[in-house]
Amino acid sequence: MYPMALKCALFLFAIICCYAPAAGVRDVPLSLQPGFNLTSRLEDGGSALVECWNAMAEIKSCSNEIILYFMNGATDIGPACCDAIGMITRHCWPAMLTALGYTAEETNILRGYCDATSSGGGPAPSPITM
């Protein structure tokens, strides 16, 4: 009975070996989310991506204003810096400011300050210091 079981096992193994390459070659469509295709972003010229990186460079250059604003609330954040904050928080990667060391709460405060100053309602109140 042992040789019969061995023959069945070898037969099944041979069938599996025949079907395995066919299963590995089949075309499986990738389900990518729209907007996450690198090729299409690069073909579009990547203008939005360039604007995001320019905004990051602007945030770096105005970091002193942002730090002073949070430390004493007396420094006004300039329009170029507010434009960069708006670009990053609305059109790029909102979490990028947290990657630069700002908390989510500080990011919301910056966005609120810049929204208030851009609407012409006068300067926004200084941040709450604890």
Backbone atoms as SQL, in Angstrom:
CREATE TABLE atoms (id INTEGER PRIMARY KEY, chain TEXT, resi INTEGER, resn TEXT, atom TEXT, x REAL, y REAL, z REAL);
INSERT INTO atoms VALUES
  (1, 'A', 1, 'MET', 'N', 0.818, -1.178, 0.000),
  (2, 'A', 1, 'MET', 'CA', 0.000, 0.000, 0.000),
  (3, 'A', 1, 'MET', 'C', 0.870, 1.253, 0.000),
  (4, 'A', 2, 'TYR', 'N', 2.035, 1.144, 0.533),
  (5, 'A', 2, 'TYR', 'CA', 2.956, 2.277, 0.560),
  (6, 'A', 2, 'TYR', 'C', 3.300, 2.752, -0.850),
  (7, 'A', 3, 'PRO', 'N', 3.604, 1.866, -1.819),
  (8, 'A', 3, 'PRO', 'CA', 3.926, 2.332, -3.156),
  (9, 'A', 3, 'PRO', 'C', 2.749, 3.049, -3.818),
  (10, 'A', 4, 'MET', 'N', 1.508, 2.653, -3.535),
  (11, 'A', 4, 'MET', 'CA', 0.349, 3.307, -4.142),
  (12, 'A', 4, 'MET', 'C', 0.204, 4.739, -3.607),
  (13, 'A', 5, 'ALA', 'N', 0.425, 4.937, -2.313),
  (14, 'A', 5, 'ALA', 'CA', 0.355, 6.272, -1.720),
  (15, 'A', 5, 'ALA', 'C', 1.460, 7.152, -2.276),
  (16, 'A', 6, 'LEU', 'N', 2.624, 6.563, -2.477),
  (17, 'A', 6, 'LEU', 'CA', 3.737, 7.314, -3.049),
  (18, 'A', 6, 'LEU', 'C', 3.430, 7.730, -4.478),
  (19, 'A', 7, 'LYS', 'N', 2.800, 6.840, -5.255),
  (20, 'A', 7, 'LYS', 'CA', 2.443, 7.168, -6.635),
  (21, 'A', 7, 'LYS', 'C', 1.419, 8.303, -6.672),
  (22, 'A', 8, 'CYS', 'N', 0.443, 8.270, -5.773),
  (23, 'A', 8, 'CYS', 'CA', -0.564, 9.336, -5.724),
  (24, 'A', 8, 'CYS', 'C', 0.074, 10.671, -5.333),
  (25, 'A', 9, 'ALA', 'N', 0.972, 10.614, -4.372),
  (26, 'A', 9, 'ALA', 'CA', 1.645, 11.841, -3.938),
  (27, 'A', 9, 'ALA', 'C', 2.505, 12.408, -5.055),
  (28, 'A', 10, 'LEU', 'N', 3.226, 11.562, -5.763),
  (29, 'A', 10, 'LEU', 'CA', 4.044, 12.025, -6.885),
  (30, 'A', 10, 'LEU', 'C', 3.179, 12.572, -8.010),
  (31, 'A', 11, 'PHE', 'N', 2.030, 11.933, -8.251),
  (32, 'A', 11, 'PHE', 'CA', 1.118, 12.397, -9.291),
  (33, 'A', 11, 'PHE', 'C', 0.578, 13.791, -8.946),
  (34, 'A', 12, 'LEU', 'N', 0.157, 13.980, -7.698),
  (35, 'A', 12, 'LEU', 'CA', -0.330, 15.292, -7.269),
  (36, 'A', 12, 'LEU', 'C', 0.780, 16.340, -7.322),
  (37, 'A', 13, 'PHE', 'N', 1.967, 15.957, -6.930),
  (38, 'A', 13, 'PHE', 'CA', 3.103, 16.875, -6.989),
  (39, 'A', 13, 'PHE', 'C', 3.384, 17.293, -8.431),
  (40, 'A', 14, 'ALA', 'N', 3.302, 16.356, -9.371),
  (41, 'A', 14, 'ALA', 'CA', 3.534, 16.654, -10.783),
  (42, 'A', 14, 'ALA', 'C', 2.472, 17.607, -11.317),
  (43, 'A', 15, 'ILE', 'N', 1.227, 17.404, -10.922),
  (44, 'A', 15, 'ILE', 'CA', 0.151, 18.292, -11.375),
  (45, 'A', 15, 'ILE', 'C', 0.355, 19.700, -10.809),
  (46, 'A', 16, 'ILE', 'N', 0.713, 19.770, -9.544),
  (47, 'A', 16, 'ILE', 'CA', 0.956, 21.078, -8.921),
  (48, 'A', 16, 'ILE', 'C', 2.117, 21.783, -9.603),
  (49, 'A', 17, 'CYS', 'N', 3.154, 21.046, -9.941),
  (50, 'A', 17, 'CYS', 'CA', 4.310, 21.643, -10.622),
  (51, 'A', 17, 'CYS', 'C', 3.931, 22.157, -12.001),
  (52, 'A', 18, 'CYS', 'N', 2.978, 21.523, -12.650),
  (53, 'A', 18, 'CYS', 'CA', 2.537, 21.977, -13.970),
  (54, 'A', 18, 'CYS', 'C', 1.706, 23.248, -13.876),
  (55, 'A', 19, 'TYR', 'N', 0.885, 23.373, -12.856),
  (56, 'A', 19, 'TYR', 'CA', 0.008, 24.530, -12.720),
  (57, 'A', 19, 'TYR', 'C', 0.681, 25.723, -12.038),
  (58, 'A', 20, 'ALA', 'N', 1.696, 25.505, -11.283),
  (59, 'A', 20, 'ALA', 'CA', 2.346, 26.590, -10.544),
  (60, 'A', 20, 'ALA', 'C', 2.901, 27.679, -11.454),
  (61, 'A', 21, 'PRO', 'N', 3.624, 27.361, -12.534),
  (62, 'A', 21, 'PRO', 'CA', 4.119, 28.437, -13.392),
  (63, 'A', 21, 'PRO', 'C', 2.993, 29.216, -14.061),
  (64, 'A', 22, 'ALA', 'N', 1.915, 28.557, -14.406),
  (65, 'A', 22, 'ALA', 'CA', 0.795, 29.249, -15.038),
  (66, 'A', 22, 'ALA', 'C', 0.144, 30.231, -14.067),
  (67, 'A', 23, 'ALA', 'N', 0.055, 29.865, -12.812),
  (68, 'A', 23, 'ALA', 'CA', -0.545, 30.750, -11.816),
  (69, 'A', 23, 'ALA', 'C', 0.361, 31.942, -11.527),
  (70, 'A', 24, 'GLY', 'N', 1.651, 31.754, -11.605),
  (71, 'A', 24, 'GLY', 'CA', 2.584, 32.835, -11.326),
  (72, 'A', 24, 'GLY', 'C', 2.677, 33.850, -12.444),
  (73, 'A', 25, 'VAL', 'N', 2.257, 33.495, -13.649),
  (74, 'A', 25, 'VAL', 'CA', 2.385, 34.367, -14.810),
  (75, 'A', 25, 'VAL', 'C', 1.128, 35.185, -15.047),
  (76, 'A', 26, 'ARG', 'N', 0.038, 34.837, -14.422),
  (77, 'A', 26, 'ARG', 'CA', -1.217, 35.509, -14.750),
  (78, 'A', 26, 'ARG', 'C', -1.127, 36.994, -14.424),
  (79, 'A', 27, 'ASP', 'N', -1.854, 37.769, -15.185),
  (80, 'A', 27, 'ASP', 'CA', -1.829, 39.218, -15.061),
  (81, 'A', 27, 'ASP', 'C', -2.799, 39.652, -13.970),
  (82, 'A', 28, 'VAL', 'N', -2.277, 40.270, -12.935),
  (83, 'A', 28, 'VAL', 'CA', -3.102, 40.752, -11.837),
  (84, 'A', 28, 'VAL', 'C', -3.087, 42.272, -11.896),
  (85, 'A', 29, 'PRO', 'N', -4.254, 42.892, -12.147),
  (86, 'A', 29, 'PRO', 'CA', -4.269, 44.353, -12.208),
  (87, 'A', 29, 'PRO', 'C', -4.030, 44.953, -10.826),
  (88, 'A', 30, 'LEU', 'N', -3.207, 45.983, -10.787),
  (89, 'A', 30, 'LEU', 'CA', -2.940, 46.673, -9.531),
  (90, 'A', 30, 'LEU', 'C', -4.013, 47.725, -9.321),
  (91, 'A', 31, 'SER', 'N', -4.549, 47.781, -8.147),
  (92, 'A', 31, 'SER', 'CA', -5.574, 48.777, -7.859),
  (93, 'A', 31, 'SER', 'C', -4.915, 49.952, -7.145),
  (94, 'A', 32, 'LEU', 'N', -4.507, 50.937, -7.925),
  (95, 'A', 32, 'LEU', 'CA', -3.888, 52.130, -7.367),
  (96, 'A', 32, 'LEU', 'C', -4.948, 53.201, -7.190),
  (97, 'A', 33, 'GLN', 'N', -4.812, 53.967, -6.157),
  (98, 'A', 33, 'GLN', 'CA', -5.742, 55.060, -5.939),
  (99, 'A', 33, 'GLN', 'C', -5.415, 56.187, -6.903),
  (100, 'A', 34, 'PRO', 'N', -6.426, 56.910, -7.378),
  (101, 'A', 34, 'PRO', 'CA', -6.148, 58.031, -8.270),
  (102, 'A', 34, 'PRO', 'C', -5.288, 59.070, -7.567),
  (103, 'A', 35, 'GLY', 'N', -4.363, 59.645, -8.295),
  (104, 'A', 35, 'GLY', 'CA', -3.489, 60.659, -7.739),
  (105, 'A', 35, 'GLY', 'C', -2.209, 60.116, -7.145),
  (106, 'A', 36, 'PHE', 'N', -2.105, 58.795, -7.013),
  (107, 'A', 36, 'PHE', 'CA', -0.911, 58.205, -6.438),
  (108, 'A', 36, 'PHE', 'C', -0.020, 57.585, -7.507),
  (109, 'A', 37, 'ASN', 'N', -0.308, 57.840, -8.757),
  (110, 'A', 37, 'ASN', 'CA', 0.460, 57.287, -9.853),
  (111, 'A', 37, 'ASN', 'C', 1.624, 58.227, -10.151),
  (112, 'A', 38, 'LEU', 'N', 2.826, 57.784, -9.902),
  (113, 'A', 38, 'LEU', 'CA', 4.007, 58.622, -10.085),
  (114, 'A', 38, 'LEU', 'C', 4.159, 59.057, -11.531),
  (115, 'A', 39, 'THR', 'N', 3.894, 58.164, -12.461),
  (116, 'A', 39, 'THR', 'CA', 4.053, 58.489, -13.874),
  (117, 'A', 39, 'THR', 'C', 3.141, 59.635, -14.279),
  (118, 'A', 40, 'SER', 'N', 1.879, 59.579, -13.893),
  (119, 'A', 40, 'SER', 'CA', 0.955, 60.644, -14.286),
  (120, 'A', 40, 'SER', 'C', 1.313, 61.963, -13.613),
  (121, 'A', 41, 'ARG', 'N', 1.795, 61.910, -12.369),
  (122, 'A', 41, 'ARG', 'CA', 2.201, 63.155, -11.709),
  (123, 'A', 41, 'ARG', 'C', 3.385, 63.780, -12.410),
  (124, 'A', 42, 'LEU', 'N', 4.332, 62.964, -12.857),
  (125, 'A', 42, 'LEU', 'CA', 5.500, 63.507, -13.542),
  (126, 'A', 42, 'LEU', 'C', 5.153, 63.993, -14.938),
  (127, 'A', 43, 'GLU', 'N', 4.203, 63.306, -15.613),
  (128, 'A', 43, 'GLU', 'CA', 3.800, 63.738, -16.946),
  (129, 'A', 43, 'GLU', 'C', 3.042, 65.053, -16.894),
  (130, 'A', 44, 'ASP', 'N', 2.335, 65.313, -15.800),
  (131, 'A', 44, 'ASP', 'CA', 1.616, 66.575, -15.647),
  (132, 'A', 44, 'ASP', 'C', 2.574, 67.735, -15.408),
  (133, 'A', 45, 'GLY', 'N', 3.832, 67.465, -15.372),
  (134, 'A', 45, 'GLY', 'CA', 4.815, 68.498, -15.146),
  (135, 'A', 45, 'GLY', 'C', 5.206, 68.617, -13.690),
  (136, 'A', 46, 'GLY', 'N', 4.448, 68.001, -12.826),
  (137, 'A', 46, 'GLY', 'CA', 4.775, 68.029, -11.410),
  (138, 'A', 46, 'GLY', 'C', 4.722, 69.415, -10.814),
  (139, 'A', 47, 'SER', 'N', 3.906, 70.321, -11.409),
  (140, 'A', 47, 'SER', 'CA', 3.886, 71.698, -10.925),
  (141, 'A', 47, 'SER', 'C', 3.394, 71.779, -9.483),
  (142, 'A', 48, 'ALA', 'N', 2.399, 70.978, -9.128),
  (143, 'A', 48, 'ALA', 'CA', 1.918, 71.001, -7.747),
  (144, 'A', 48, 'ALA', 'C', 2.992, 70.487, -6.801),
  (145, 'A', 49, 'LEU', 'N', 3.717, 69.476, -7.241),
  (146, 'A', 49, 'LEU', 'CA', 4.788, 68.930, -6.416),
  (147, 'A', 49, 'LEU', 'C', 5.894, 69.965, -6.218),
  (148, 'A', 50, 'VAL', 'N', 6.212, 70.701, -7.264),
  (149, 'A', 50, 'VAL', 'CA', 7.233, 71.751, -7.168),
  (150, 'A', 50, 'VAL', 'C', 6.762, 72.852, -6.227),
  (151, 'A', 51, 'GLU', 'N', 5.480, 73.212, -6.324),
  (152, 'A', 51, 'GLU', 'CA', 4.949, 74.248, -5.432),
  (153, 'A', 51, 'GLU', 'C', 5.009, 73.804, -3.970),
  (154, 'A', 52, 'CYS', 'N', 4.772, 72.526, -3.727),
  (155, 'A', 52, 'CYS', 'CA', 4.853, 72.015, -2.354),
  (156, 'A', 52, 'CYS', 'C', 6.279, 72.103, -1.820),
  (157, 'A', 53, 'TRP', 'N', 7.245, 71.741, -2.644),
  (158, 'A', 53, 'TRP', 'CA', 8.640, 71.824, -2.202),
  (159, 'A', 53, 'TRP', 'C', 9.072, 73.273, -2.026),
  (160, 'A', 54, 'ASN', 'N', 8.576, 74.178, -2.877),
  (161, 'A', 54, 'ASN', 'CA', 8.884, 75.599, -2.700),
  (162, 'A', 54, 'ASN', 'C', 8.292, 76.117, -1.389),
  (163, 'A', 55, 'ALA', 'N', 7.085, 75.655, -1.064),
  (164, 'A', 55, 'ALA', 'CA', 6.465, 76.055, 0.200),
  (165, 'A', 55, 'ALA', 'C', 7.276, 75.543, 1.387),
  (166, 'A', 56, 'MET', 'N', 7.813, 74.338, 1.262),
  (167, 'A', 56, 'MET', 'CA', 8.654, 73.801, 2.340),
  (168, 'A', 56, 'MET', 'C', 9.911, 74.654, 2.521),
  (169, 'A', 57, 'ALA', 'N', 10.498, 75.091, 1.413),
  (170, 'A', 57, 'ALA', 'CA', 11.684, 75.948, 1.503),
  (171, 'A', 57, 'ALA', 'C', 11.324, 77.282, 2.156),
  (172, 'A', 58, 'GLU', 'N', 10.150, 77.802, 1.849),
  (173, 'A', 58, 'GLU', 'CA', 9.709, 79.061, 2.445),
  (174, 'A', 58, 'GLU', 'C', 9.472, 78.896, 3.944),
  (175, 'A', 59, 'ILE', 'N', 8.887, 77.776, 4.347),
  (176, 'A', 59, 'ILE', 'CA', 8.678, 77.507, 5.781),
  (177, 'A', 59, 'ILE', 'C', 10.022, 77.482, 6.500),
  (178, 'A', 60, 'LYS', 'N', 11.004, 76.886, 5.855),
  (179, 'A', 60, 'LYS', 'CA', 12.338, 76.824, 6.467),
  (180, 'A', 60, 'LYS', 'C', 12.904, 78.227, 6.644),
  (181, 'A', 61, 'SER', 'N', 12.692, 79.094, 5.656),
  (182, 'A', 61, 'SER', 'CA', 13.264, 80.437, 5.746),
  (183, 'A', 61, 'SER', 'C', 12.512, 81.330, 6.730),
  (184, 'A', 62, 'CYS', 'N', 11.261, 81.010, 7.035),
  (185, 'A', 62, 'CYS', 'CA', 10.523, 81.851, 7.986),
  (186, 'A', 62, 'CYS', 'C', 10.305, 81.155, 9.323),
  (187, 'A', 63, 'SER', 'N', 11.103, 80.167, 9.614),
  (188, 'A', 63, 'SER', 'CA', 10.932, 79.437, 10.878),
  (189, 'A', 63, 'SER', 'C', 11.188, 80.331, 12.089),
  (190, 'A', 64, 'ASN', 'N', 12.062, 81.335, 11.954),
  (191, 'A', 64, 'ASN', 'CA', 12.302, 82.250, 13.078),
  (192, 'A', 64, 'ASN', 'C', 11.029, 83.009, 13.447),
  (193, 'A', 65, 'GLU', 'N', 10.288, 83.468, 12.422),
  (194, 'A', 65, 'GLU', 'CA', 9.032, 84.172, 12.680),
  (195, 'A', 65, 'GLU', 'C', 8.048, 83.267, 13.416),
  (196, 'A', 66, 'ILE', 'N', 7.971, 82.021, 12.978),
  (197, 'A', 66, 'ILE', 'CA', 7.022, 81.073, 13.574),
  (198, 'A', 66, 'ILE', 'C', 7.398, 80.781, 15.025),
  (199, 'A', 67, 'ILE', 'N', 8.677, 80.573, 15.269),
  (200, 'A', 67, 'ILE', 'CA', 9.126, 80.269, 16.633),
  (201, 'A', 67, 'ILE', 'C', 8.884, 81.460, 17.558),
  (202, 'A', 68, 'LEU', 'N', 9.205, 82.677, 17.085),
  (203, 'A', 68, 'LEU', 'CA', 8.958, 83.866, 17.904),
  (204, 'A', 68, 'LEU', 'C', 7.469, 84.070, 18.153),
  (205, 'A', 69, 'TYR', 'N', 6.654, 83.747, 17.166),
  (206, 'A', 69, 'TYR', 'CA', 5.205, 83.866, 17.340),
  (207, 'A', 69, 'TYR', 'C', 4.719, 82.956, 18.467),
  (208, 'A', 70, 'PHE', 'N', 5.233, 81.747, 18.507),
  (209, 'A', 70, 'PHE', 'CA', 4.807, 80.829, 19.560),
  (210, 'A', 70, 'PHE', 'C', 5.446, 81.158, 20.906),
  (211, 'A', 71, 'MET', 'N', 6.617, 81.759, 20.895),
  (212, 'A', 71, 'MET', 'CA', 7.278, 82.068, 22.168),
  (213, 'A', 71, 'MET', 'C', 6.656, 83.274, 22.860),
  (214, 'A', 72, 'ASN', 'N', 6.434, 84.371, 22.095),
  (215, 'A', 72, 'ASN', 'CA', 5.924, 85.569, 22.759),
  (216, 'A', 72, 'ASN', 'C', 4.660, 86.139, 22.127),
  (217, 'A', 73, 'GLY', 'N', 4.270, 85.657, 20.972),
  (218, 'A', 73, 'GLY', 'CA', 3.039, 86.110, 20.337),
  (219, 'A', 73, 'GLY', 'C', 3.102, 87.506, 19.776),
  (220, 'A', 74, 'ALA', 'N', 4.239, 88.168, 19.875),
  (221, 'A', 74, 'ALA', 'CA', 4.339, 89.548, 19.427),
  (222, 'A', 74, 'ALA', 'C', 4.759, 89.667, 17.968),
  (223, 'A', 75, 'THR', 'N', 5.357, 88.669, 17.430),
  (224, 'A', 75, 'THR', 'CA', 5.849, 88.733, 16.062),
  (225, 'A', 75, 'THR', 'C', 4.741, 88.354, 15.094),
  (226, 'A', 76, 'ASP', 'N', 4.566, 89.179, 14.080),
  (227, 'A', 76, 'ASP', 'CA', 3.603, 88.848, 13.036),
  (228, 'A', 76, 'ASP', 'C', 4.273, 87.959, 12.006),
  (229, 'A', 77, 'ILE', 'N', 3.528, 86.980, 11.540),
  (230, 'A', 77, 'ILE', 'CA', 4.034, 86.086, 10.497),
  (231, 'A', 77, 'ILE', 'C', 3.741, 86.747, 9.160),
  (232, 'A', 78, 'GLY', 'N', 4.757, 86.837, 8.322),
  (233, 'A', 78, 'GLY', 'CA', 4.637, 87.525, 7.044),
  (234, 'A', 78, 'GLY', 'C', 3.727, 86.818, 6.051),
  (235, 'A', 79, 'PRO', 'N', 3.289, 87.568, 5.024),
  (236, 'A', 79, 'PRO', 'CA', 2.379, 86.994, 4.033),
  (237, 'A', 79, 'PRO', 'C', 2.991, 85.834, 3.244),
  (238, 'A', 80, 'ALA', 'N', 4.285, 85.909, 2.945),
  (239, 'A', 80, 'ALA', 'CA', 4.920, 84.811, 2.201),
  (240, 'A', 80, 'ALA', 'C', 4.921, 83.534, 3.032),
  (241, 'A', 81, 'CYS', 'N', 5.159, 83.689, 4.323),
  (242, 'A', 81, 'CYS', 'CA', 5.148, 82.533, 5.216),
  (243, 'A', 81, 'CYS', 'C', 3.731, 81.974, 5.346),
  (244, 'A', 82, 'CYS', 'N', 2.743, 82.850, 5.434),
  (245, 'A', 82, 'CYS', 'CA', 1.350, 82.395, 5.507),
  (246, 'A', 82, 'CYS', 'C', 0.930, 81.696, 4.219),
  (247, 'A', 83, 'ASP', 'N', 1.405, 82.197, 3.086),
  (248, 'A', 83, 'ASP', 'CA', 1.103, 81.522, 1.817),
  (249, 'A', 83, 'ASP', 'C', 1.674, 80.109, 1.819),
  (250, 'A', 84, 'ALA', 'N', 2.886, 79.974, 2.339),
  (251, 'A', 84, 'ALA', 'CA', 3.519, 78.651, 2.396),
  (252, 'A', 84, 'ALA', 'C', 2.767, 77.730, 3.356),
  (253, 'A', 85, 'ILE', 'N', 2.339, 78.262, 4.486),
  (254, 'A', 85, 'ILE', 'CA', 1.574, 77.460, 5.444),
  (255, 'A', 85, 'ILE', 'C', 0.261, 77.010, 4.818),
  (256, 'A', 86, 'GLY', 'N', -0.402, 77.931, 4.124),
  (257, 'A', 86, 'GLY', 'CA', -1.654, 77.580, 3.455),
  (258, 'A', 86, 'GLY', 'C', -1.458, 76.533, 2.377),
  (259, 'A', 87, 'MET', 'N', -0.392, 76.676, 1.607),
  (260, 'A', 87, 'MET', 'CA', -0.115, 75.705, 0.540),
  (261, 'A', 87, 'MET', 'C', 0.106, 74.314, 1.128),
  (262, 'A', 88, 'ILE', 'N', 0.901, 74.240, 2.175),
  (263, 'A', 88, 'ILE', 'CA', 1.219, 72.933, 2.758),
  (264, 'A', 88, 'ILE', 'C', -0.005, 72.314, 3.427),
  (265, 'A', 89, 'THR', 'N', -0.754, 73.099, 4.194),
  (266, 'A', 89, 'THR', 'CA', -1.872, 72.525, 4.943),
  (267, 'A', 89, 'THR', 'C', -3.091, 72.244, 4.082),
  (268, 'A', 90, 'ARG', 'N', -3.216, 72.906, 2.939),
  (269, 'A', 90, 'ARG', 'CA', -4.397, 72.695, 2.105),
  (270, 'A', 90, 'ARG', 'C', -4.138, 71.850, 0.867),
  (271, 'A', 91, 'HIS', 'N', -2.975, 71.999, 0.260),
  (272, 'A', 91, 'HIS', 'CA', -2.755, 71.378, -1.048),
  (273, 'A', 91, 'HIS', 'C', -1.657, 70.325, -1.066),
  (274, 'A', 92, 'CYS', 'N', -0.852, 70.266, -0.048),
  (275, 'A', 92, 'CYS', 'CA', 0.276, 69.329, -0.069),
  (276, 'A', 92, 'CYS', 'C', 0.059, 68.237, 0.960),
  (277, 'A', 93, 'TRP', 'N', 0.879, 68.243, 1.981),
  (278, 'A', 93, 'TRP', 'CA', 0.852, 67.216, 3.014),
  (279, 'A', 93, 'TRP', 'C', 0.663, 67.894, 4.358),
  (280, 'A', 94, 'PRO', 'N', -0.554, 67.941, 4.880),
  (281, 'A', 94, 'PRO', 'CA', -0.772, 68.619, 6.165),
  (282, 'A', 94, 'PRO', 'C', 0.119, 68.086, 7.281),
  (283, 'A', 95, 'ALA', 'N', 0.477, 66.818, 7.226),
  (284, 'A', 95, 'ALA', 'CA', 1.321, 66.246, 8.275),
  (285, 'A', 95, 'ALA', 'C', 2.782, 66.653, 8.126),
  (286, 'A', 96, 'MET', 'N', 3.123, 67.333, 7.043),
  (287, 'A', 96, 'MET', 'CA', 4.520, 67.707, 6.830),
  (288, 'A', 96, 'MET', 'C', 4.999, 68.688, 7.894),
  (289, 'A', 97, 'LEU', 'N', 4.134, 69.565, 8.353),
  (290, 'A', 97, 'LEU', 'CA', 4.558, 70.492, 9.405),
  (291, 'A', 97, 'LEU', 'C', 4.842, 69.749, 10.704),
  (292, 'A', 98, 'THR', 'N', 4.109, 68.690, 10.969),
  (293, 'A', 98, 'THR', 'CA', 4.421, 67.899, 12.158),
  (294, 'A', 98, 'THR', 'C', 5.743, 67.172, 11.973),
  (295, 'A', 99, 'ALA', 'N', 6.076, 66.837, 10.737),
  (296, 'A', 99, 'ALA', 'CA', 7.371, 66.205, 10.478),
  (297, 'A', 99, 'ALA', 'C', 8.511, 67.192, 10.706),
  (298, 'A', 100, 'LEU', 'N', 8.213, 68.484, 10.590),
  (299, 'A', 100, 'LEU', 'CA', 9.236, 69.506, 10.833),
  (300, 'A', 100, 'LEU', 'C', 9.357, 69.867, 12.307),
  (301, 'A', 101, 'GLY', 'N', 8.516, 69.266, 13.145),
  (302, 'A', 101, 'GLY', 'CA', 8.628, 69.509, 14.577),
  (303, 'A', 101, 'GLY', 'C', 7.475, 70.280, 15.176),
  (304, 'A', 102, 'TYR', 'N', 6.541, 70.743, 14.348),
  (305, 'A', 102, 'TYR', 'CA', 5.374, 71.445, 14.868),
  (306, 'A', 102, 'TYR', 'C', 4.310, 70.412, 15.215),
  (307, 'A', 103, 'THR', 'N', 3.636, 70.627, 16.342),
  (308, 'A', 103, 'THR', 'CA', 2.564, 69.703, 16.716),
  (309, 'A', 103, 'THR', 'C', 1.339, 69.979, 15.850),
  (310, 'A', 104, 'ALA', 'N', 0.383, 69.070, 15.895),
  (311, 'A', 104, 'ALA', 'CA', -0.855, 69.257, 15.130),
  (312, 'A', 104, 'ALA', 'C', -1.597, 70.498, 15.630),
  (313, 'A', 105, 'GLU', 'N', -1.546, 70.742, 16.939),
  (314, 'A', 105, 'GLU', 'CA', -2.200, 71.926, 17.497),
  (315, 'A', 105, 'GLU', 'C', -1.523, 73.203, 16.999),
  (316, 'A', 106, 'GLU', 'N', -0.197, 73.219, 16.974),
  (317, 'A', 106, 'GLU', 'CA', 0.526, 74.388, 16.468),
  (318, 'A', 106, 'GLU', 'C', 0.240, 74.606, 14.988),
  (319, 'A', 107, 'THR', 'N', 0.128, 73.528, 14.235),
  (320, 'A', 107, 'THR', 'CA', -0.203, 73.643, 12.818),
  (321, 'A', 107, 'THR', 'C', -1.573, 74.279, 12.647),
  (322, 'A', 108, 'ASN', 'N', -2.543, 73.858, 13.458),
  (323, 'A', 108, 'ASN', 'CA', -3.883, 74.445, 13.385),
  (324, 'A', 108, 'ASN', 'C', -3.870, 75.916, 13.784),
  (325, 'A', 109, 'ILE', 'N', -3.062, 76.270, 14.785),
  (326, 'A', 109, 'ILE', 'CA', -2.946, 77.670, 15.205),
  (327, 'A', 109, 'ILE', 'C', -2.352, 78.503, 14.077),
  (328, 'A', 110, 'LEU', 'N', -1.304, 77.999, 13.442),
  (329, 'A', 110, 'LEU', 'CA', -0.686, 78.725, 12.329),
  (330, 'A', 110, 'LEU', 'C', -1.677, 78.922, 11.189),
  (331, 'A', 111, 'ARG', 'N', -2.396, 77.876, 10.875),
  (332, 'A', 111, 'ARG', 'CA', -3.372, 77.970, 9.784),
  (333, 'A', 111, 'ARG', 'C', -4.473, 78.972, 10.139),
  (334, 'A', 112, 'GLY', 'N', -4.941, 78.948, 11.387),
  (335, 'A', 112, 'GLY', 'CA', -5.957, 79.903, 11.822),
  (336, 'A', 112, 'GLY', 'C', -5.450, 81.332, 11.785),
  (337, 'A', 113, 'TYR', 'N', -4.211, 81.542, 12.216),
  (338, 'A', 113, 'TYR', 'CA', -3.616, 82.877, 12.173),
  (339, 'A', 113, 'TYR', 'C', -3.551, 83.377, 10.740),
  (340, 'A', 114, 'CYS', 'N', -3.065, 82.534, 9.855),
  (341, 'A', 114, 'CYS', 'CA', -2.909, 82.948, 8.460),
  (342, 'A', 114, 'CYS', 'C', -4.258, 83.144, 7.779),
  (343, 'A', 115, 'ASP', 'N', -5.251, 82.344, 8.132),
  (344, 'A', 115, 'ASP', 'CA', -6.591, 82.544, 7.576),
  (345, 'A', 115, 'ASP', 'C', -7.164, 83.880, 8.021),
  (346, 'A', 116, 'ALA', 'N', -6.945, 84.233, 9.290),
  (347, 'A', 116, 'ALA', 'CA', -7.471, 85.489, 9.821),
  (348, 'A', 116, 'ALA', 'C', -6.782, 86.692, 9.195),
  (349, 'A', 117, 'THR', 'N', -5.483, 86.615, 8.985),
  (350, 'A', 117, 'THR', 'CA', -4.773, 87.756, 8.404),
  (351, 'A', 117, 'THR', 'C', -5.046, 87.885, 6.915),
  (352, 'A', 118, 'SER', 'N', -5.271, 86.788, 6.218),
  (353, 'A', 118, 'SER', 'CA', -5.524, 86.874, 4.779),
  (354, 'A', 118, 'SER', 'C', -6.944, 87.334, 4.485),
  (355, 'A', 119, 'SER', 'N', -7.884, 87.159, 5.435),
  (356, 'A', 119, 'SER', 'CA', -9.260, 87.593, 5.209),
  (357, 'A', 119, 'SER', 'C', -9.425, 89.086, 5.475),
  (358, 'A', 120, 'GLY', 'N', -8.384, 89.734, 5.996),
  (359, 'A', 120, 'GLY', 'CA', -8.436, 91.170, 6.220),
  (360, 'A', 120, 'GLY', 'C', -9.112, 91.549, 7.523),
  (361, 'A', 121, 'GLY', 'N', -9.347, 90.624, 8.385),
  (362, 'A', 121, 'GLY', 'CA', -9.999, 90.896, 9.653),
  (363, 'A', 121, 'GLY', 'C', -9.039, 91.401, 10.713),
  (364, 'A', 122, 'GLY', 'N', -7.865, 91.810, 10.335),
  (365, 'A', 122, 'GLY', 'CA', -6.884, 92.253, 11.306),
  (366, 'A', 122, 'GLY', 'C', -6.056, 91.092, 11.791),
  (367, 'A', 123, 'PRO', 'N', -5.056, 91.379, 12.598),
  (368, 'A', 123, 'PRO', 'CA', -4.200, 90.301, 13.079),
  (369, 'A', 123, 'PRO', 'C', -4.949, 89.370, 14.023),
  (370, 'A', 124, 'ALA', 'N', -4.600, 88.139, 13.949),
  (371, 'A', 124, 'ALA', 'CA', -5.214, 87.130, 14.812),
  (372, 'A', 124, 'ALA', 'C', -4.626, 87.236, 16.207),
  (373, 'A', 125, 'PRO', 'N', -5.344, 86.749, 17.195),
  (374, 'A', 125, 'PRO', 'CA', -4.794, 86.786, 18.553),
  (375, 'A', 125, 'PRO', 'C', -3.551, 85.921, 18.668),
  (376, 'A', 126, 'SER', 'N', -2.732, 86.274, 19.644),
  (377, 'A', 126, 'SER', 'CA', -1.505, 85.508, 19.844),
  (378, 'A', 126, 'SER', 'C', -1.843, 84.121, 20.377),
  (379, 'A', 127, 'PRO', 'N', -0.937, 83.175, 20.189),
  (380, 'A', 127, 'PRO', 'CA', -1.214, 81.815, 20.642),
  (381, 'A', 127, 'PRO', 'C', -1.267, 81.734, 22.158),
  (382, 'A', 128, 'ILE', 'N', -1.980, 80.747, 22.625),
  (383, 'A', 128, 'ILE', 'CA', -2.080, 80.519, 24.069),
  (384, 'A', 128, 'ILE', 'C', -0.774, 79.904, 24.540),
  (385, 'A', 129, 'THR', 'N', -0.152, 80.527, 25.528),
  (386, 'A', 129, 'THR', 'CA', 1.093, 79.976, 26.069),
  (387, 'A', 129, 'THR', 'C', 0.801, 79.350, 27.414),
  (388, 'A', 130, 'MET', 'N', 1.446, 78.254, 27.653),
  (389, 'A', 130, 'MET', 'CA', 1.231, 77.539, 28.914),
  (390, 'A', 130, 'MET', 'C', 2.491, 77.473, 29.700);
